[in-house]
Every structure is written in C-alpha cells, then in structure tokens.
Amino acid sequence: MEQKNVWETYSEKQLKELEKLNKEYREFLSDCKTERECVDYIVNAAEAAGYKELQEIIKEGGSLKKGDKVYSVWMNKSVALFHIGEEKMEKGMNILGAHIDSPRLDIKQNPLYEDGGFAYLDTHYYGGVKKYQWVTIPLAIHGVVVKKDGTTIELNIGENEDDPVFFISDLLIHLAQEQLEKKAAKVIEGEALDIIIGNRPLTFKKDEKKEEGAGKDAVKKGILSILKDTYDMDEEDFISAELEVVPAGKAREAGFDRSMILSYGQDDRVCAFTSLKAMLEMKSVKRTSCCLLVDKEEIGSVGATGMQSHFFENMVAEVMNLLGEYSELNVRRCLSASCMLSSDVSSAYDPSYASSFDKKNVAYLGGGMVFNKFTGSRGKSGSNDANAEYLAYLRSIFAEEKVHFQTAELGRVDLGGGGTIAYILALYGMNVIDSGVAVLNMHAPYEATSKADVYETRRGYEAFLKGAGI
C-alpha cells in the first residue's frame, strides 16, 4: 500500500489551523513537564470549556443530565473528563486514554550530599531511558515539597532565562579510553546520575561568629541556606517531596521548514494534548465521551494513579449514579460496550537505523495518525490485539471525515517491543486499539514529531468521539 505524506493534502485554511494548534501544543509542552503541571493545565482548560468538578457536584447533592460536562482529578496526577451523551451510559462510551508521565530523573528522599567541593542531589531514573543521554545537558527541577504542617511548596527552577540550571558531569574525552570500551548500557551507571547543584561554600559576614565545624560540608550548607531563604525548605523536607529532574528549555520548531517539533516529554503528552483538544471541542455527542489522562504508564501503570488502579471504574460509577443509571451491572455493561483509542505514541522510521524496522509496517513522520493493532514484544507478549471488526469500524469513520492514518508495528519482529494502557482497559471486554503520533528519538531527553501528525491525530480523535460505536 502506498504511503502518502499528508502535508501534500492540506488547503491553506488547514495549514493555518495546523500552525495554530502546534503553537498551542509547544506552549503546553513547555509549561507542563510533570504530571501535576499537566493536571493543572487540563483542569483550567476544562473549566474554561464549561466542565464542572465531579466531587463538588456530589458534595452539593446535585445530579447530571444529557449534555453536562464533568471532570474528576485523582491525587493531582490523573484526570478523567466526561461529556454526557444522548444515549444511556449503559450502551457504552467513546474513550480517549493517554498518559501524562514521561521518562525522567526523580530526586531521592535523602538526596543532598557533598563530594569533592560539589553539592549533589542523588536521583533514581524513572521509566526506560538511555542513561548516557542525560549527562552534560541543562536540567531543571520541577515538583512539590509538602512540609509537616501540610504546606505545599511548588518548585520550578531552570525554565526562566534568569534561573540557574543543573547538570550531570561526564568524563572528559582525554581520559575516557576505558569508559568508551563499555557497553552503552554501562557507560553511565544509574547511581552516577546525580545532578550538580552547587560549588560555592557557605560564607559568613565579618561580624558573624563562625560556627564550630562550619568548614565541613560547607558547599552543602550553602545550598541548605539558599533553600531555607528562598523556599523555606529544610533538609528533612526532602522526605515528603516529589521532585522531578527534566531537560530545561522550551519546545522548539525543528528543521529549516519548521515542519517538526523538538521537545522533552512528547511521549505521551502529544496524545494527551490532542485528546484533550478533541474532547473540549465537542459541542454535543451521541455516546458519552470520556478523556482519560493517567500517570505511571512508563513504569507499568502501577500505583494508585496508574491505570491498574480502580479510580477510573469508580469515577464511571459516580457519574452513572448522578445520572440515575447506577447499578453494578450497568457499570459493567457500560465498560464492556465502550470503544477506546489507547492514545500513545509509536516509533517513527529512522533511516539512520533502518535495520531496526520493517519498512512496510512502520510509522513515518508526516504519514498521519498511527494505528498499532498490537504492541507487546516478540510473539505479541503482553499485548492488546484489536479485532478486525473494530479496525473496519474505525476505517469507516475516518474515511467519512477524510482523516489520514497509517498502520505500524513497534519495530522489527523479535527485536524489542513495548506496552501501553490498552491491555488494561481491554480487561473490561471493550474494543481497544493503540493509536497516536509517530515519534523520533522516543524516550530521549528531546523527542521529535511532525506538526502534520499532531494536527491529523487531533482530527482523528474528533472523528472517533462522534462515532456511534460498534
């Protein structure tokens, strides 16, 4: 089958829409580098579009009806939006599900130490990363510190031009002969991913009495003094902190033709953003629409905010209860009758590493929205595998809306693989398929996407939400 570059299909009007959407997308990527930041953005956008908080409606003893729009946040890291349709929820929903966590470095609970005149923060990497990619690049710290009295301190250091940045050192090439003989997985060890945060010792004014032993760990003490003065933060407060180390800087246009976006965190915020945009732009829906944006996918969808938690099922039950439709059986019927696009990225073909792909079954930048019938690894292990009837249904609604899409697998057979949240939602018996945007440099500190694919994916998600189901 011939692969078409979707850039060749657009009118001037569509190109203007494409650029407008991608400008907003770059701003989203630049401002939302953690799950909490994503949730804040999503809630603000949802409320501006007329969505109400589900918990507030419950608290006030309210109810829901056709056309109502509600959202529910779980632990400030996951969120679900519901747009109530004309049909009863028992007949199922159209669900867009993506994740808002990305590979990064997490600061440990006892992280601060001094060695060789440097102050460091000890980290533990999160998700699948090539560790050597994280050295020598400018890094920022995002997150929250919750003090014993419940006070929350929000940190975002390294993004403004006048902010300091942080970094991880690497061995100079002149002394790296032994290092370069190591395998790539061992060139930089996990315990070596500690960020340098200072080099200046704590000093005292002439009229101040120098404390006994102040010379020991003087750089560390200097950092603690800055943390106290600037953020009212003590060393023990690291215990109840969630601080994430991410690449510093804004999302940028890439290429002389500005056809691509280069940024941290596009896996999977590109699908989260396009899903949210499609959801908020729906004026009315026949079937109840749901946009589900979750945490912890990069480490197996575990924990209270991951897809394996029951928070989504509980939210569905609460919504159905406010509609007067609740029963355990109705919840089960709703979930099993639902259709879902598990909105996650796919690997893009890279000519520099052509042997890693099957060129006939791989996604191309500029090829449009991507469908992965299955993911998993080797013999499809750990995969959801969508059925032919569901694919035929999606083909029909995309053809009607003239949405361009491509099909792909995640690399060459027996080479590797990956997973998404698709198999977890499929446990309810609903129709699920992986879909999203092709990404170059996936899981690297800076990933690349095509503006055209971002635009086409949002169009595809809108078409899906309008669908009558299967």
C-alpha positions in Angstrom: 0.0 0.0 0.0 1.3 3.4 -1.0 2.2 5.7 1.9 1.1 9.4 1.4 2.7 12.4 3.0 -0.2 14.3 4.5 1.5 17.7 4.0 0.6 17.4 0.3 -3.1 17.2 1.1 -3.8 20.4 3.1 -5.5 23.5 2.0 -4.3 27.0 3.1 -7.0 27.0 5.7 -5.9 23.7 7.1 -2.3 24.8 7.2 -3.3 27.8 9.3 -5.2 25.6 11.6 -2.2 23.2 11.8 0.2 26.0 12.8 -2.2 27.4 15.4 -2.7 24.0 17.0 1.0 23.3 17.1 1.8 26.7 18.6 -0.6 25.9 21.4 1.0 22.4 21.7 4.5 23.8 22.0 3.3 26.1 24.8 1.7 23.1 26.6 4.9 21.1 26.3 7.0 24.0 27.6 4.7 24.6 30.6 3.7 21.0 31.5 6.8 18.8 32.3 5.3 16.9 35.2 2.0 15.1 35.8 0.9 17.7 38.3 1.6 20.5 35.9 -0.4 18.7 33.2 -3.3 18.2 35.5 -3.4 21.9 36.4 -3.4 22.8 32.7 -6.1 20.3 32.0 -8.4 21.4 34.8 -8.0 25.1 33.8 -8.8 24.3 30.2 -11.7 22.1 31.1 -13.3 24.7 33.4 -12.9 27.3 30.7 -14.8 25.0 28.4 -17.7 24.6 30.9 -16.7 21.4 32.7 -17.6 21.1 36.4 -15.8 19.2 39.1 -17.5 15.8 39.8 -16.7 15.8 43.5 -18.3 19.2 44.0 -21.5 18.1 42.4 -21.5 15.0 44.6 -20.8 17.2 47.7 -23.7 19.5 46.8 -26.1 16.7 46.2 -26.5 17.5 42.6 -27.2 15.4 39.5 -26.2 15.1 35.9 -28.2 15.1 32.6 -27.6 14.8 28.9 -25.1 17.4 27.7 -23.4 18.0 31.0 -19.6 18.1 31.2 -17.7 17.0 34.3 -14.1 16.2 35.3 -12.5 14.3 38.2 -8.9 14.5 39.4 -7.2 11.7 41.3 -4.3 12.6 43.6 -3.3 15.6 41.4 -1.7 13.1 38.9 -4.6 11.6 36.9 -7.8 13.1 35.5 -10.9 12.0 33.6 -13.3 14.2 31.7 -16.9 13.1 30.8 -19.2 14.7 28.3 -22.6 13.1 28.8 -24.2 11.9 25.6 -27.7 11.5 24.3 -27.7 7.7 24.9 -27.7 6.0 28.2 -24.2 5.2 29.5 -25.2 1.6 29.7 -24.7 1.5 26.0 -21.1 2.4 26.3 -18.7 5.4 25.9 -16.2 6.6 23.4 -12.9 6.8 25.4 -9.7 8.5 24.6 -7.0 7.3 27.0 -3.4 8.7 27.2 -0.7 9.1 29.8 0.9 12.3 31.1 4.0 10.8 32.8 7.3 10.8 30.9 10.8 9.3 31.5 12.9 11.5 33.8 15.1 11.5 36.9 13.4 11.5 40.3 15.2 13.0 43.3 15.6 10.6 46.2 14.2 11.1 49.7 17.7 11.6 51.3 19.4 13.2 48.3 21.7 16.1 49.3 25.4 15.4 49.8 28.8 17.0 49.1 31.8 15.4 47.5 35.0 17.0 46.0 33.7 20.5 46.5 30.4 19.9 44.7 26.9 19.7 46.2 24.8 17.0 44.6 21.2 15.7 44.6 21.0 11.9 44.3 18.5 10.6 41.7 16.7 7.5 40.6 15.7 7.3 36.9 12.1 6.8 36.1 11.0 4.8 33.0 13.0 3.4 30.2 16.0 5.7 29.5 19.3 5.6 27.8 21.2 6.9 30.8 24.1 8.3 28.8 21.7 10.7 27.1 21.2 12.6 30.3 24.7 13.8 31.0 26.0 17.4 30.2 22.7 18.8 29.2 20.9 21.7 31.1 18.4 20.3 33.6 15.5 21.8 35.5 13.8 20.8 38.8 10.0 20.7 38.9 7.8 19.4 41.7 6.3 19.9 45.1 7.6 19.8 48.7 5.0 19.2 51.4 6.0 20.2 54.9 4.9 18.5 58.1 2.2 21.2 58.6 0.7 20.4 55.2 2.0 23.5 53.5 2.9 22.8 49.8 5.9 24.5 48.2 5.9 24.3 44.4 9.3 24.3 42.7 10.1 25.1 39.0 13.7 26.0 38.7 15.6 26.2 35.5 13.0 27.2 32.9 13.2 31.1 33.1 16.2 32.8 31.5 17.4 34.2 34.8 17.0 30.8 36.6 20.1 28.6 37.3 20.1 25.2 35.6 21.7 21.9 36.8 23.7 19.2 35.1 25.3 15.8 35.4 29.0 15.7 34.6 30.7 13.3 32.2 34.3 12.2 31.9 36.4 14.2 29.6 37.3 12.6 26.3 41.1 12.8 27.1 40.6 10.3 30.0 37.7 8.2 28.6 39.6 5.3 26.9 38.3 2.8 29.5 34.8 4.3 29.6 34.4 4.1 25.8 35.1 0.4 25.9 32.0 -0.3 28.0 28.6 -1.2 26.5 26.2 1.6 26.1 24.0 0.4 29.0 27.1 0.6 31.3 28.8 3.8 30.1 26.8 5.8 32.6 25.5 3.8 35.6 22.2 4.7 37.3 23.9 5.7 40.6 26.1 8.2 38.6 23.1 10.2 37.5 23.4 12.7 40.4 22.9 16.3 39.5 25.4 19.0 40.4 23.6 21.9 42.2 26.4 24.0 43.6 30.1 24.6 44.2 30.3 27.6 46.5 30.9 27.2 50.2 28.8 28.8 52.8 30.4 32.1 53.9 29.9 34.4 56.9 29.9 38.1 57.3 32.8 39.6 59.4 30.6 40.4 62.3 29.1 36.9 62.4 30.6 34.2 64.7 31.7 31.2 62.6 30.1 28.0 63.9 32.3 25.2 65.0 32.8 22.8 62.2 31.3 25.1 59.6 34.1 24.2 57.1 32.9 20.6 56.8 30.3 20.2 54.0 30.4 24.0 53.6 29.0 23.7 50.0 26.1 21.6 51.2 25.5 24.1 54.0 25.5 26.9 51.4 22.8 25.1 49.4 20.7 24.5 52.5 20.9 28.2 53.4 19.6 29.1 49.9 16.8 26.5 50.1 15.8 27.9 53.5 16.0 31.6 52.5 14.3 31.1 49.1 11.8 28.3 49.7 11.6 27.9 53.5 12.7 24.4 53.0 14.8 22.3 55.4 16.8 19.2 54.5 14.3 16.9 56.2 11.6 18.3 53.8 13.1 16.2 51.0 11.4 13.2 52.7 7.9 14.4 51.7 8.9 15.9 48.4 8.2 14.8 44.8 10.9 16.5 42.7 11.5 15.6 39.1 14.6 16.4 37.0 13.8 17.2 33.4 15.6 18.8 30.5 15.5 22.6 30.8 14.1 24.8 28.0 11.1 25.3 25.8 9.7 23.1 23.0 11.1 24.3 19.6 10.2 24.1 15.9 12.7 21.9 14.1 14.0 22.0 10.5 14.5 24.8 8.1 10.9 24.2 7.0 9.7 24.3 10.7 7.9 21.0 9.9 8.7 19.3 13.2 8.6 19.9 17.0 11.6 19.0 19.2 10.9 18.8 22.9 11.0 16.8 26.1 8.0 14.7 27.1 6.2 14.2 23.8 5.7 10.5 24.8 2.9 10.7 25.7 1.9 14.3 26.1 1.4 14.6 22.3 -1.5 12.2 22.6 -2.7 13.7 25.9 -2.8 17.2 24.3 -4.6 16.1 21.1 -7.1 14.0 23.1 -7.9 16.9 25.4 -8.3 19.3 22.5 -10.7 16.9 20.7 -12.7 16.4 23.9 -13.1 20.1 24.7 -14.1 21.0 21.1 -17.1 18.6 21.1 -20.3 20.6 21.1 -22.6 17.5 21.5 -22.1 13.8 21.4 -24.4 10.8 20.9 -22.5 8.5 23.1 -20.9 9.8 26.3 -17.3 10.8 25.6 -14.5 10.3 28.0 -10.9 11.6 28.0 -8.8 9.7 30.5 -5.3 11.1 31.2 -3.3 9.0 33.6 0.0 8.6 35.5 2.6 5.8 35.8 2.4 4.2 32.3 6.1 4.4 31.9 6.6 2.1 34.9 3.8 -0.4 34.2 0.7 1.6 35.1 1.0 0.7 38.7 0.1 2.5 41.9 -2.9 4.5 42.9 -2.7 6.9 40.0 -1.8 4.3 37.3 -4.3 2.6 35.0 -4.2 -0.6 37.1 -5.9 1.3 39.9 -9.7 1.2 40.2 -10.1 5.0 40.2 -11.5 5.1 36.7 -14.1 2.5 37.3 -15.1 4.3 40.5 -15.4 7.6 38.6 -17.7 5.9 36.0 -19.9 4.5 38.8 -20.2 8.0 40.4 -21.2 9.6 37.0 -23.8 6.9 36.4 -25.1 7.4 39.9 -25.6 11.1 39.3 -27.4 10.3 36.1 -29.7 7.9 38.0 -28.4 4.9 36.0 -26.2 3.3 38.6 -26.1 -0.4 39.3 -23.1 -2.7 39.4 -24.5 -4.5 36.3 -24.9 -1.2 34.5 -21.4 -0.1 35.2 -20.1 -3.4 33.8 -22.4 -3.1 30.7 -21.1 0.5 30.2 -17.5 -0.5 30.3 -17.8 -3.6 28.2 -19.8 -1.8 25.5 -17.3 1.1 25.3 -14.9 1.8 22.5 -11.4 3.1 23.2 -8.4 4.6 21.5 -5.4 3.9 23.7 -3.7 7.1 22.7 0.0 6.5 22.8 3.0 7.2 20.6 4.5 4.9 18.0 8.1 4.6 16.9 8.9 6.5 13.7 11.0 5.1 10.9 14.6 6.4 11.3 16.7 5.8 8.1 19.9 6.0 10.2 18.8 2.8 11.9 16.8 1.2 9.1 17.6 -2.4 10.1 15.6 -2.0 13.3 12.3 -1.6 11.4 10.1 -3.4 8.9 9.7 -0.6 6.3 6.3 -1.9 5.2 4.9 -1.9 8.7 6.3 1.2 10.4 5.1 4.7 11.0 6.6 7.6 9.1 6.8 11.3 10.2 4.3 13.1 8.1 2.2 10.0 7.5 -0.7 10.9 9.6 -2.2 9.3 12.7 -0.9 5.9 13.6 -2.7 2.7 14.5 -0.9 -0.2 16.2 -3.2 -3.2 16.0 -1.0 -4.8 18.7 2.1 -3.9 20.7 3.9 -6.2 23.2 7.1 -7.9 22.4 8.3 -10.8 20.2 5.3 -13.1 20.0 2.9 -10.2 20.9 3.6 -10.9 24.6 1.8 -8.5 26.9 -0.3 -7.0 24.1 -3.8 -6.0 23.4 -4.6 -7.2 19.9 -7.6 -5.3 18.3 -10.1 -7.3 16.3 -10.8 -6.9 12.6 -14.3 -5.7 13.1 -13.1 -2.8 15.3 -10.5 -1.8 12.7 -13.1 -1.9 10.0 -15.4 0.4 12.1 -12.5 2.9 12.6 -11.7 2.8 8.9 -15.2 3.7 8.0 -15.5 6.8 10.4 -12.0 8.0 9.4 -12.9 7.7 5.7 -16.1 9.7 6.2 -14.1 12.5 7.9 -11.2 12.2 5.5 -8.7 11.6 8.3 -5.3 10.3 7.1 -3.9 7.4 9.1 -1.2 4.7 8.8 -0.7 1.4 10.5 2.5 0.2 12.2 4.3 -2.2 14.5 6.8 -1.2 17.2 10.0 -2.2 15.4 11.2 -5.4 13.7 9.8 -8.8 14.9 11.9 -10.3 17.8 13.9 -7.0 18.3 12.1 -5.5 21.2 8.7 -4.0 21.9 6.7 -2.0 24.4 3.3 -1.7 26.1 0.6 0.8 26.7 -2.6 1.1 28.8 -4.6 -0.7 26.1 -4.5 -4.2 27.6 -5.7 -2.9 31.0 -8.9 -1.3 29.6 -9.4 -4.4 27.3 -9.9 -6.4 30.5 -13.4 -4.9 30.7 -14.1 -6.5 27.4 -14.3 -3.2 25.4 -12.9 -2.7 22.0 -9.5 -1.1 22.3 -6.7 -0.2 19.9 -3.5 1.7 20.2 -3.4 5.0 18.2 -1.4 8.2 18.3 1.6 10.0 16.8 4.9 8.8 15.4 7.9 9.9 17.5 11.5 10.0 16.5 14.1 9.7 19.4 11.4 8.2 21.7 12.3 8.3 25.4 15.3 10.6 24.7 15.5 13.9 26.5 14.4 15.6 23.3 11.9 13.8 21.0 10.7 14.8 17.5 7.3 14.8 16.0 5.7 16.1 12.8 3.3 19.1 13.1 1.2 17.4 10.4 0.8 14.2 12.5 -0.2 16.3 15.6 -2.9 18.0 13.5 -4.1 14.8 11.9 -4.3 13.0 15.2 -6.5 15.7 16.8 -8.8 15.4 13.7 -8.9 11.6 14.1 -9.8 11.9 17.8 -12.6 14.2 17.0 -14.0 11.8 14.4 -13.8 9.0 16.9 -15.7 10.9 19.6 -18.5 11.5 17.1 -18.8 7.8 16.3 -21.9 5.7 17.1 -19.8 2.8 18.5 -19.7 -0.9 17.4 
